[in-house]
């Protein structure tokens, strides 16, 4: 009540409410559609429209747009944040909620139109001047919309309705000549009549509509601002640059401490080296600068050991663009944030060593020879002292009995020319045939045959840092250890030849593949102790690990060979090995294994794996465990399905 009598407080609150709500487009929350409702179907639709299978569909975080603001907007904020959709080589980022249109059906259709349009937009030319880039974007949108209306007439009604609505609500304001010309070009594409009132407008319309092959301007007028984005158009981003980056510096051991996860979608990020953190001299700041700009732009050499996870989470939520830069101090707090970050280009220098493998460069459509160095070793007995509790031991015994039922069975083969004993049915039929026709069959015996699968199985398990995270009240690595114990004893009971390997990596120089059980070893106490001693490693360079163990498996003399890959997330590493590059390389490694007659099957507990796992391992060659704590219980059914028991 005290603030009611404070005129300044009341006036300030009303002013803030009036100025901060000056958005460019009206929103319709009641008619909105969340991306989560359509994420699965949009992924299928994206691939049906020609989108690469390795690209997932994700939600984009609102980001600042550089368009010119109205007077009222300038009173409320410096830059307006919008949900701008993007497509690049690694991800398709869509608004987390579509509510720009007054009906739910139109918002749902806008998602499909936006997805289809992005698949048709060409990759932009890098390092174009701002004005030329905006005009090239309009040219690409105009051509893509023409293709959609020509080849996909079912989308025409949605596109027309979206354009009509956005044209009616797009704000009008006085703009400099070239900005006005680009904005008029947008309006014409949305359905407005051409009005070449100025030479700039006429020139932009000629570039976009009449003469698209004409050379674009090589300079940009001073003070030029990009146009207000169109919510259902989106933009393409350039792919990986061709240069070779500097090898990343060693960072601190990522295994120190747990890593809480930040909320929200993908955050915008950029790699930039900031040397302020390496300075020992004090840094004086202008007291009139905004505090937020200090947090975002200055990487000073300040103490960081007292920061906690909650402070780190709040800071991440407030910063629009996160800068990744080397820092010589080690922090006490860690935060898991999904970043919208373009990967570095691959380092193409060949490595030397006794065990090296290539990687598949999907953009160049060729292998990078000797790109990864693998360090094979025997899993150490020193490590964690994990001991299964009573509930875990009970589950292991129950699942082991299910595996024992999968042992090869003895089967009677009837009507054989020779065998262990007479086949009474065949013998009676033979005597009847002799009395009736004078001719009988000699196949009057039955033989007892023990079925054999002649199967060699290799289990490759992910032991990266992410296995230290928790699922409900259990750690991921503990769930994997339980599954390994179940498989170890279950496969031994089945009589199949098998080996177990764990893998982790730290950049391309150091891919560790540790043997937990070799084909020549028994499933004894030593193997059990190796499983119990497993501890979280670093990262997940899956392609090199698959190539290494599949090569060993292909040399086995068994008639059937099976590779099981158990993981909890996407392949990634601290260098360029992330996003689409990592998925493409892993998929190529799976295909290489199959070319060597090694069946490859993926098992994951990642609940987001539906966006990439089917594409990596192929139809019918993967299983996503819906409840990770039930992984052990699901293994007998999975093994029975893929081993052809």
Phi and psi in degrees as a GROMACS rama.xvg file:
@    title "Ramachandran Plot"
@    xaxis  label "Phi"
@    yaxis  label "Psi"
@TYPE xy
-65.0876  -36.0333  UNK-2
-69.3582  -18.0968  UNK-3
-66.041  -30.0855  UNK-4
-91.2766  -2.0121  UNK-5
-91.9681  106.519  UNK-6
-62.5109  -38.555  UNK-7
-63.0365  -40.1355  UNK-8
-64.643  -44.2373  UNK-9
-65.3881  -46.1868  UNK-10
-63.9611  -41.0544  UNK-11
-64.8643  -39.7381  UNK-12
-66.074  -43.0836  UNK-13
-65.9059  -41.9265  UNK-14
-61.4561  -45.5642  UNK-15
-62.148  -42.7057  UNK-16
-63.6243  -40.3867  UNK-17
-70.8435  -44.0763  UNK-18
-76.201  -37.8072  UNK-19
-76.0304  -14.5203  UNK-20
-95.6446  13.2053  UNK-21
-83.9219  73.3351  UNK-22
-88.0198  156.88  UNK-23
-74.7269  -37.2691  UNK-24
-117.748  135.766  UNK-25
-68.9555  148.712  UNK-26
-115.576  154.022  UNK-27
-126.94  80.635  UNK-28
-58.066  -36.6174  UNK-29
-67.9022  -24.3484  UNK-30
-100.856  4.84968  UNK-31
-69.2649  154.659  UNK-32
-125.988  126.622  UNK-33
-81.2169  143.695  UNK-34
-60.4151  -33.5214  UNK-35
-59.6033  -28.1647  UNK-36
-69.5887  -28.7068  UNK-37
-117.065  4.23827  UNK-38
-57.1267  -43.4292  UNK-39
-66.7922  -47.6041  UNK-40
-69.2625  -33.2788  UNK-41
-67.4406  -34.1926  UNK-42
-62.8146  -43.2019  UNK-43
-64.6194  -43.1246  UNK-44
-63.1428  -40.5326  UNK-45
-61.3251  -42.5778  UNK-46
-73.0399  -33.844  UNK-47
-65.8307  -28.4078  UNK-48
-82.654  1.61752  UNK-49
105.653  5.00472  UNK-50
-70.8532  145.244  UNK-51
-61.8614  143.622  UNK-52
-69.3452  -21.9796  UNK-53
-81.4683  -6.68254  UNK-54
-93.2856  119.186  UNK-55
-83.6734  161.116  UNK-56
-99.3494  122.62  UNK-57
-135.081  165.394  UNK-58
-87.5115  138.754  UNK-59
-97.8258  144.485  UNK-60
-81.1867  144.901  UNK-61
-57.1484  138.253  UNK-62
-134.625  157.09  UNK-63
-69.8103  133.535  UNK-64
-101.321  144.471  UNK-65
-90.5922  10.9843  UNK-66
-68.1479  161.147  UNK-67
-73.8766  134.324  UNK-68
-93.0247  156.417  UNK-69
-76.5528  170.953  UNK-70
-62.3482  -42.3716  UNK-71
-65.6762  -38.917  UNK-72
-65.5137  -36.5708  UNK-73
-63.0323  -28.5061  UNK-74
-71.9018  -24.6748  UNK-75
-98.0106  -33.3269  UNK-76
-159.575  161.464  UNK-77
-80.1021  -38.5534  UNK-78
-140.991  143.907  UNK-79
-90.7762  133.227  UNK-80
-93.9698  129.627  UNK-81
-131.212  155.476  UNK-82
-84.8534  90.7608  UNK-83
-100.177  120.564  UNK-84
-76.4861  145.325  UNK-85
-139.303  154.095  UNK-86
-136.645  128.314  UNK-87
-134.655  -161.257  UNK-88
-72.3169  -12.2367  UNK-89
-120.187  -18.4911  UNK-90
-161.073  152.146  UNK-91
-112.822  111.316  UNK-92
-106.45  119.917  UNK-93
-118.238  158.494  UNK-94
-58.1361  138.788  UNK-95
-64.6416  -22.3218  UNK-96
-148.837  130.515  UNK-97
-102.886  108.994  UNK-98
-140.239  32.6443  UNK-99
-82.5107  -9.52906  UNK-100
-121.927  152.279  UNK-101
-76.6133  -9.39806  UNK-102
-123.744  148.343  UNK-103
-65.0272  -38.0048  UNK-104
-63.9197  -37.7213  UNK-105
-70.8137  -37.767  UNK-106
-65.4416  -38.7312  UNK-107
-65.3886  -44.1461  UNK-108
-65.1498  -31.8408  UNK-109
-63.7673  -35.4019  UNK-110
-59.9326  -45.2803  UNK-111
-69.0181  -39.8614  UNK-112
-62.6627  -45.384  UNK-113
-61.9044  -42.7849  UNK-114
-63.7002  -45.477  UNK-115
-64.6008  -41.7922  UNK-116
-63.1513  -41.6943  UNK-117
-64.8116  -31.8396  UNK-118
-67.7334  -21.2813  UNK-119
-98.4898  -14.1741  UNK-120
-71.2973  133.255  UNK-121
-74.9562  160.807  UNK-122
-69.6762  129.78  UNK-123
-69.6749  157.108  UNK-124
-75.2633  125.969  UNK-125
-69.5982  153.065  UNK-126
61.2553  31.5598  UNK-127
-78.7051  148.764  UNK-128
-59.2295  153.203  UNK-129
-58.5656  -45.1273  UNK-130
-65.0839  -44.7431  UNK-131
-63.6823  -37.7202  UNK-132
-64.6782  -39.7952  UNK-133
-67.434  -39.5423  UNK-134
-68.2248  -41.5287  UNK-135
-61.9214  -35.3485  UNK-136
-64.5055  -43.0079  UNK-137
-63.7181  -39.7827  UNK-138
-60.7777  -44.9288  UNK-139
-65.116  -41.298  UNK-140
-63.6793  -43.3052  UNK-141
-61.6293  -44.5748  UNK-142
-67.5102  -41.7362  UNK-143
-65.7608  -40.8968  UNK-144
-65.7891  -35.0031  UNK-145
-63.2151  -40.1704  UNK-146
-65.9567  -41.7634  UNK-147
-61.5029  -45.521  UNK-148
-71.2111  -27.5226  UNK-149
-80.8321  -44.4201  UNK-150
-97.4147  -17.957  UNK-151
-131.769  71.8978  UNK-152
-61.9564  -19.7937  UNK-153
-66.6195  -18.0084  UNK-154
-94.1168  -4.94287  UNK-155
-62.0669  -44.1736  UNK-156
-62.6872  -41.6446  UNK-157
-63.9446  -46.484  UNK-158
-61.4303  -41.3665  UNK-159
-65.6742  -43.887  UNK-160
-65.6195  -40.1673  UNK-161
-64.4564  -43.7149  UNK-162
-63.534  -43.5686  UNK-163
-60.902  -42.5177  UNK-164
-68.9878  -45.6821  UNK-165
-65.2988  -33.0843  UNK-166
-65.6896  -37.0083  UNK-167
-71.9069  -26.1889  UNK-168
-107.235  -4.33869  UNK-169
-67.0997  127.81  UNK-170
-67.3758  146.144  UNK-171
-107.878  132.582  UNK-172
-154.323  160.069  UNK-173
-75.6241  126.539  UNK-174
-127.809  157.591  UNK-175
-57.7133  162.587  UNK-176
-56.0884  -51.6493  UNK-177
-71.1604  -35.7864  UNK-178
-64.7479  -40.3146  UNK-179
-63.7102  -38.3837  UNK-180
-65.8575  -43.0272  UNK-181
-65.9335  -41.3077  UNK-182
-63.9081  -37.6186  UNK-183
-66.3841  -37.1258  UNK-184
-60.0943  -39.7793  UNK-185
-63.1187  -44.3903  UNK-186
-63.624  -37.377  UNK-187
-65.0885  -41.3034  UNK-188
-66.2859  -25.8754  UNK-189
-82.2387  -9.25128  UNK-190
123.305  1.84774  UNK-191
-78.2662  153.456  UNK-192
-69.9837  144.808  UNK-193
-65.6034  136.584  UNK-194
-140.205  78.6837  UNK-195
-74.2436  64.8985  UNK-196
-72.5745  -23.1745  UNK-197
-126.257  162.264  UNK-198
-64.25  -34.759  UNK-199
-64.913  -43.0073  UNK-200
-61.4975  -44.5739  UNK-201
-62.8978  -38.3225  UNK-202
-68.6472  -42.8204  UNK-203
-64.6885  -42.5878  UNK-204
-63.1291  -35.5953  UNK-205
-65.8572  -43.1237  UNK-206
-62.5599  -41.536  UNK-207
-81.3181  -44.2198  UNK-208
-106.309  -43.5247  UNK-209
-95.5559  -44.7599  UNK-210
-131.469  69.0574  UNK-211
-67.0476  -16.69  UNK-212
-86.8964  -3.64274  UNK-213
-69.4544  144.526  UNK-214
-61.5072  137.354  UNK-215
-84.3158  162.429  UNK-216
-63.4943  142.434  UNK-217
-94.1412  -6.86654  UNK-218
-129.371  162.868  UNK-219
-121.592  131.682  UNK-220
-58.3973  148.74  UNK-221
-61.8159  138.056  UNK-222
77.9808  9.64445  UNK-223
-67.4679  137.208  UNK-224
-117.843  144.998  UNK-225
-67.6214  160.76  UNK-226
-75.1749  163.547  UNK-227
-64.4088  124.664  UNK-228
-62.7798  157.307  UNK-229
-101.898  121.753  UNK-230
-59.5842  -29.1191  UNK-231
-107.94  25.0387  UNK-232
-106.746  -53.5947  UNK-233
75.6848  177.205  UNK-234
-142.403  153.382  UNK-235
-93.1525  149.394  UNK-236
-111.411  152.036  UNK-237
-65.3555  157.017  UNK-238
-81.544  -163.008  UNK-239
-63.648  141.94  UNK-240
-76.2095  159.34  UNK-241
-88.621  -8.26656  UNK-242
-72.8345  164.528  UNK-243
-101.248  118.954  UNK-244
-78.1833  163.057  UNK-245
-68.2069  140.17  UNK-246
-60.6621  132.424  UNK-247
-59.1639  143.692  UNK-248
-73.7427  156.414  UNK-249
-65.1152  134.642  UNK-250
-109.368  177.246  UNK-251
-68.1458  162.636  UNK-252
-64.067  119.144  UNK-253
-71.7163  -5.51601  UNK-254
-83.4224  -3.40104  UNK-255
-78.9424  106.059  UNK-256
87.9391  160.929  UNK-257
-79.416  165.312  UNK-258
-128.17  98.7241  UNK-259
-69.97  157.447  UNK-260
-104.33  135.481  UNK-261
-78.5926  155.192  UNK-262
-88.7144  163.799  UNK-263
99.5136  -177.483  UNK-264
-86.0393  -156.689  UNK-265
-71.9253  134.601  UNK-266
-96.2809  141.944  UNK-267
-70.2713  135.929  UNK-268
-145.484  158.607  UNK-269
-146.96  144.246  UNK-270
-88.143  128.801  UNK-271
-156.014  129.676  UNK-272
-83.4496  124.797  UNK-273
-121.13  112.413  UNK-274
-85.9215  2.29368  UNK-275
-62.3915  -29.1616  UNK-276
-69.1922  -14.8614  UNK-277
-97.9312  3.79904  UNK-278
-88.6174  144.35  UNK-279
-100.557  -12.4043  UNK-280
-81.8054  151.151  UNK-281
-66.6056  153.351  UNK-282
-116.376  121.321  UNK-283
-96.0193  130.83  UNK-284
-109.749  148.046  UNK-285
-67.0127  123.489  UNK-286
-67.8192  -13.3525  UNK-287
-90.2043  -3.946  UNK-288
-71.9379  155.051  UNK-289
-75.0684  141.779  UNK-290
-61.7366  -37.5838  UNK-291
-62.9553  -36.5795  UNK-292
-68.3473  -30.0119  UNK-293
-61.859  -46.3478  UNK-294
-64.6367  -39.0798  UNK-295
-78.1672  -39.2617  UNK-296
-106.353  -17.267  UNK-297
-107.923  119.72  UNK-298
-106.446  72.9315  UNK-299
-82.9172  163.142  UNK-300
-84.8524  79.3761  UNK-301
-112.705  157.723  UNK-302
-67.1584  136.255  UNK-303
-124.825  0.564732  UNK-304
-74.0492  -14.2176  UNK-305
-98.3316  0.383458  UNK-306
-70.7426  142.731  UNK-307
-112.533  172.349  UNK-308
-63.9013  -36.8953  UNK-309
-66.1361  -41.6562  UNK-310
-64.5215  -39.7652  UNK-311
-64.8826  -39.5375  UNK-312
-64.5617  -43.0204  UNK-313
-64.2357  -41.4561  UNK-314
-63.7997  -40.5706  UNK-315
-65.063  -35.0313  UNK-316
-71.3378  -27.5183  UNK-317
-86.6807  -23.858  UNK-318
-87.0274  128.766  UNK-319
-75.1979  -39.5403  UNK-320
-127.836  121.419  UNK-321
-91.1143  127.136  UNK-322
-98.263  127.133  UNK-323
-97.9522  117.303  UNK-324
-145.378  145.136  UNK-325
-59.9876  141.943  UNK-326
-137.12  132.154  UNK-327
-79.484  -14.2326  UNK-328
-88.3201  150.397  UNK-329
-103.075  132.256  UNK-330
-90.6643  152.66  UNK-331
-85.6995  -21.8041  UNK-332
-106.164  147.304  UNK-333
-133.373  147.422  UNK-334
-141.276  131.179  UNK-335
-91.5777  114.555  UNK-336
-127.674  131.083  UNK-337
-83.5876  116.321  UNK-338
-103.386  140.462  UNK-339
-88.9847  87.7635  UNK-340
-133.656  125.344  UNK-341
-71.8553  126.472  UNK-342
-67.8054  157.887  UNK-343
-67.8792  159.701  UNK-344
-73.3568  149.838  UNK-345
-64.2768  142.843  UNK-346
-79.0838  118.104  UNK-347
-97.2081  12.2538  UNK-348
-73.949  128.76  UNK-349
-71.0408  144.785  UNK-350
-101.184  156.009  UNK-351
-112.58  154.634  UNK-352
153.865  167.344  UNK-353
-68.4614  -30.229  UNK-354
-130.914  101.768  UNK-355
-128.586  153.703  UNK-356
-137.809  153.971  UNK-357
-80.8483  170.936  UNK-358
-129.504  151.595  UNK-359
-92.6666  120.56  UNK-360
-95.2442  103.514  UNK-361
-68.5736  -26.7863  UNK-362
-76.2125  -37.4152  UNK-363
-86.503  -9.52258  UNK-364
56.9906  42.3503  UNK-365
-156.385  165.344  UNK-366
-84.4413  145.855  UNK-367
-97.8718  108.087  UNK-368
-68.0655  143.392  UNK-369
49.3869  47.7166  UNK-370
-86.1645  -26.1719  UNK-371
-128.256  143.014  UNK-372
-110.204  123.645  UNK-373
-102.082  135.897  UNK-374
-112.452  93.6503  UNK-375
-76.5046  145.006  UNK-376
-158.764  168.041  UNK-377
-88.7295  132.142  UNK-378
-58.1239  129.318  UNK-379
-70.2507  149.749  UNK-380
-82.3891  -11.9178  UNK-381
-92.1344  133.485  UNK-382
164.9  -136.589  UNK-383
-74.0037  150.872  UNK-384
-108.132  62.6891  UNK-385
-79.0585  132.145  UNK-386
-127.812  125.749  UNK-387
-64.1342  138.689  UNK-388
-79.6421  -177.614  UNK-389
-63.2637  -41.2818  UNK-390
-62.5941  -40.7769  UNK-391
-66.0176  -42.8953  UNK-392
-62.7609  -36.7964  UNK-393
-65.4161  -41.6558  UNK-394
-65.1597  -39.9565  UNK-395
-62.8856  -43.7728  UNK-396
-64.5424  -39.9994  UNK-397
-65.3699  -44.1437  UNK-398
-70.878  -33.4799  UNK-399
-60.5159  -39.7816  UNK-400
-64.0981  -34.2504  UNK-401
-67.1138  -38.1446  UNK-402
-66.2027  -37.0562  UNK-403
-61.5927  -29.5565  UNK-404
-70.2038  -11.854  UNK-405
-92.0695  6.55125  UNK-406
-61.5007  148.994  UNK-407
-55.6202  131.804  UNK-408
-96.3158  153.33  UNK-409
-87.2501  134.802  UNK-410
-131.695  137.806  UNK-411
-82.1656  127.938  UNK-412
-100.905  114.833  UNK-413
-91.2865  163.227  UNK-414
54.5953  51.5227  UNK-415
-99.5638  148.879  UNK-416
-66.9429  -21.9116  UNK-417
-150.254  154.757  UNK-418
-179.133  -169.104  UNK-419
-76.7937  -29.6967  UNK-420
-159.762  172.748  UNK-421
-71.2226  144.214  UNK-422
-91.9909  103.592  UNK-423
-60.6019  -39.4665  UNK-424
-62.7876  -44.1531  UNK-425
-67.9855  -35.6931  UNK-426
-65.7758  -44.4084  UNK-427
-64.0442  -41.5801  UNK-428
-64.0765  -36.769  UNK-429
-64.4644  -45.1669  UNK-430
-64.3184  -38.5318  UNK-431
-64.3598  -41.6815  UNK-432
-65.1118  -37.2524  UNK-433
-65.8477  -44.8304  UNK-434
-66.9174  -32.5712  UNK-435
-84.0049  -40.6023  UNK-436
-123.642  -13.969  UNK-437
87.519  -5.10818  UNK-438
-120.826  138.563  UNK-439
-135.013  166.809  UNK-440
-96.5023  148.542  UNK-441
-88.1714  -5.43579  UNK-442
-85.2006  77.9618  UNK-443
-120.55  15.0965  UNK-444
-114.169  165.794  UNK-445
-131.94  142.868  UNK-446
-121.175  141.182  UNK-447
-92.7755  116.398  UNK-448
-117.583  129.686  UNK-449
-88.188  118.872  UNK-450
-71.2185  140.76  UNK-451
-131.405  139.014  UNK-452
-90.7107  -22.0523  UNK-453
48.1032  58.4626  UNK-454
-117.415  133.793  UNK-455
-113.249  128.645  UNK-456
-121.898  133.64  UNK-457
-118.561  127.523  UNK-458
-104.752  119.122  UNK-459
-109.138  115.481  UNK-460
-114.194  136.63  UNK-461
-77.7145  119.766  UNK-462
-118.446  39.3374  UNK-463
-78.3583  -178.9  UNK-464
-61.3177  -31.6981  UNK-465
-64.7332  -18.1204  UNK-466
-72.4239  -5.51323  UNK-467
-82.0562  -11.8728  UNK-468
-70.5615  167.432  UNK-469
-113.281  144.057  UNK-470
-120.035  109.944  UNK-471
58.556  -114.516  UNK-472
-109.815  17.4779  UNK-473
-130.799  144.688  UNK-474
-80.3612  145.177  UNK-475
-58.0381  -43.2218  UNK-476
-63.2836  -35.738  UNK-477
-66.9673  -36.6653  UNK-478
-62.4865  -41.5571  UNK-479
-66.7082  -39.6501  UNK-480
-61.9947  -42.9002  UNK-481
-60.3839  -43.5168  UNK-482
-63.7274  -38.4193  UNK-483
-65.3731  -41.5697  UNK-484
-62.7891  -41.0787  UNK-485
-62.5263  -48.1025  UNK-486
-65.3226  -39.6118  UNK-487
-60.2612  -51.5853  UNK-488
-73.994  -34.0788  UNK-489
-66.8674  -44.2421  UNK-490
-68.7771  -33.748  UNK-491
-63.7443  -38.6025  UNK-492
-68.5567  -32.2946  UNK-493
-71.6505  -22.7928  UNK-494
86.7347  8.54218  UNK-495
-83.3988  145.524  UNK-496
-71.8164  134.84  UNK-497
-154.08  156.351  UNK-498
-136.481  158.401  UNK-499
-130.985  131.98  UNK-500
-132.425  143.349  UNK-501
-110.883  149.559  UNK-502
-140.056  149.438  UNK-503
-155.773  168.352  UNK-504
-150.324  160.942  UNK-505
-144.677  84.2445  UNK-506
69.8947  177.164  UNK-507
-71.9057  -16.908  UNK-508
-78.6623  -19.2828  UNK-509
-139.525  84.7763  UNK-510
-107.132  111.728  UNK-511
-94.4074  125.209  UNK-512
-121.778  105.628  UNK-513
-102.15  130.121  UNK-514
-82.8433  117.708  UNK-515
-89.2025  -37.9766  UNK-516
-147.936  125.562  UNK-517
-88.7444  166.43  UNK-518
-61.0419  -31.9045  UNK-519
-83.3117  -7.33886  UNK-520
-95.6195  154.222  UNK-521
-89.0141  154.734  UNK-522
-80.8945  74.1687  UNK-523
-109.423  -163.513  UNK-524
-64.016  -34.4041  UNK-525
-62.6732  -44.9493  UNK-526
-63.8628  -41.6526  UNK-527
-61.3097  -39.5972  UNK-528
-68.093  -36.1206  UNK-529
-63.0429  -39.5122  UNK-530
-64.0807  -44.6812  UNK-531
-65.8272  -27.3628  UNK-532
-85.1977  -3.83529  UNK-533
-57.4933  140.82  UNK-534
-137.902  156.582  UNK-535
-59.8043  136.961  UNK-536
-98.1774  -124.782  UNK-537
-119.251  -86.7465  UNK-538
-129.313  -173.383  UNK-539
-126.674  77.235  UNK-540
-87.8393  82.8742  UNK-541
-72.6484  -34.2783  UNK-542
-59.9616  -47.5505  UNK-543
-64.9365  -39.6312  UNK-544
-64.6398  -42.3055  UNK-545
-63.8192  -42.0054  UNK-546
-61.7017  -39.3857  UNK-547
-67.9013  -51.1132  UNK-548
-74.302  -30.7862  UNK-549
-69.138  -30.9661  UNK-550
-65.6725  -40.7428  UNK-551
-66.1544  -42.0586  UNK-552
-66.9976  -35.9592  UNK-553
-65.3122  -21.5204  UNK-554
-83.8265  -5.73372  UNK-555
-70.7727  149.053  UNK-556
-87.2709  3.73379  UNK-557
-66.6468  150.634  UNK-558
-68.9553  -35.3634  UNK-559
-119.394  137.483  UNK-560
-132.069  134.155  UNK-561
-133.97  130.841  UNK-562
-113.23  120.781  UNK-563
-105.49  126.254  UNK-564
-110.861  117.487  UNK-565
-109.034  120.567  UNK-566
-143.906  169.746  UNK-567
-124.501  8.94163  UNK-568
-174.936  -170.659  UNK-569
-73.5247  153.925  UNK-570
-69.1275  136.854  UNK-571
-165.416  163.928  UNK-572
-152.508  178.404  UNK-573
-82.7753  -9.43702  UNK-574
-99.528  -135.922  UNK-575
-76.7039  -7.61591  UNK-576
-80.1269  86.7171  UNK-577
-162.54  170.689  UNK-578
59.3933  -140.67  UNK-579
-66.4604  -34.9815  UNK-580
-58.0955  -46.9544  UNK-581
-66.4276  -40.5693  UNK-582
-66.3864  -41.6979  UNK-583
-64.3575  -40.8952  UNK-584
-67.3425  -40.5808  UNK-585
-64.1679  -43.8637  UNK-586
-61.0657  -40.9321  UNK-587
-63.8054  -38.4128  UNK-588
-64.4505  -37.1814  UNK-589
-63.889  -43.8156  UNK-590
-64.7103  -37.789  UNK-591
-62.6295  -41.6562  UNK-592
-61.6405  -41.6435  UNK-593
-67.9102  -30.1891  UNK-594
-67.0522  -20.3412  UNK-595
-95.6079  18.1735  UNK-596
63.03  34.9698  UNK-597
-111.104  108.555  UNK-598
-67.2237  133.169  UNK-599
-121.777  128.725  UNK-600
-132.647  132.649  UNK-601
-106.119  137.2  UNK-602
-125.284  129.148  UNK-603
-138.252  153.862  UNK-604
-110.068  9.38498  UNK-605
-76.8347  117.264  UNK-606
-74.1016  -11.2679  UNK-607
-95.8871  8.16003  UNK-608
-72.3693  -14.4216  UNK-609
-61.3714  -20.102  UNK-610
-79.7272  -20.7553  UNK-611
-135.926  -26.7855  UNK-612
-64.1363  -43.3039  UNK-613
-59.9327  -35.8268  UNK-614
-72.3044  -37.2111  UNK-615
-69.7504  -46.1163  UNK-616
-100.944  -17.2478  UNK-617
94.5328  162.421  UNK-618
-63.7628  132.192  UNK-619
73.975  7.79463  UNK-620
-120.841  28.5813  UNK-621
-152.86  161.912  UNK-622
-146.113  127.902  UNK-623
-104.825  115.082  UNK-624
-77.0235  115.546  UNK-625
-67.4137  -37.7226  UNK-626
-118.731  101.686  UNK-627
-55.8075  -32.2389  UNK-628
-66.7023  -14.2973  UNK-629
-98.3936  17.1767  UNK-630
-58.3141  -46.8794  UNK-631
-60.8519  -42.6423  UNK-632
-65.9332  -26.9411  UNK-633
-82.8823  -16.3719  UNK-634
-63.8147  -42.9722  UNK-635
-58.8752  -42.6108  UNK-636
-65.0032  -39.3557  UNK-637
-63.9299  -45.1103  UNK-638
-66.3385  -39.4289  UNK-639
-62.2408  -36.5326  UNK-640
-69.9565  -46.4418  UNK-641
-86.8761  -23.7895  UNK-642
-88.546  -5.61304  UNK-643
68.4667  34.8305  UNK-644
